[in-house]
């Protein structure tokens, strides 16, 4: 189960870094009456979140392979 969670974290993190507009469409677009693109700060914060997700996914993978596989 931990391996599955690590892979999901990595995939979401990569999506957040590569294409933050998809994350905007999924999470925040419905909140706006006007169809506008998000600000640069939004893209920056989503990309920072993606980096954090990738770090958590890598730590989970390391934990899985170093501790759980023993």
C-alpha positions in Angstrom: 0.0 0.0 0.0 2.9 2.4 0.8 4.3 1.7 -2.6 1.0 2.7 -4.3 0.8 5.9 -2.2 4.4 6.8 -3.2 3.7 6.4 -6.9 0.5 8.4 -6.6 2.4 11.2 -4.8 5.0 11.2 -7.5 2.5 11.3 -10.4 0.5 14.2 -8.8 3.7 16.1 -8.0 4.9 15.7 -11.6 1.5 16.9 -12.9 1.7 19.9 -10.6 5.1 20.8 -11.9 4.7 20.1 -15.6 1.1 21.3 -16.1 -0.3 23.4 -13.2 -3.2 24.5 -15.4 -4.7 21.0 -15.1 -4.6 21.3 -11.3 -6.3 24.7 -11.6 -9.1 23.2 -13.7 -9.7 20.4 -11.3 -9.5 22.3 -8.0 -10.2 26.0 -8.4 -11.9 26.8 -11.7 -15.4 26.2 -10.4 -14.9 28.9 -7.8 -14.6 31.7 -10.3 -17.4 33.4 -12.1 -15.1 34.8 -14.7 -13.1 32.6 -17.0 -9.6 33.9 -16.4 -6.3 32.3 -16.1 -4.8 32.0 -12.7 -2.0 34.4 -11.6 1.7 33.7 -11.8 1.7 33.4 -8.0 -0.8 30.6 -8.2 1.4 28.7 -10.8 4.4 29.2 -8.5 2.6 27.9 -5.4 1.3 24.9 -7.3 4.8 24.1 -8.6 6.2 24.4 -5.0 3.5 22.0 -3.9 4.5 19.7 -6.7 8.1 19.7 -5.5 6.9 18.9 -1.9 4.8 16.0 -3.3 7.7 14.6 -5.2 10.0 14.8 -2.1 7.3 13.0 0.0 6.9 10.4 -2.7 10.7 9.8 -2.9 10.9 9.5 0.9 8.1 7.1 0.9 9.8 5.0 -1.8 13.1 5.0 0.2 11.2 4.0 3.3 9.5 1.2 1.5 12.6 -0.2 0.0 15.0 0.3 3.0 12.7 -0.5 5.9 9.6 -2.4 4.7 11.5 -4.8 2.4 13.9 -6.0 5.1 
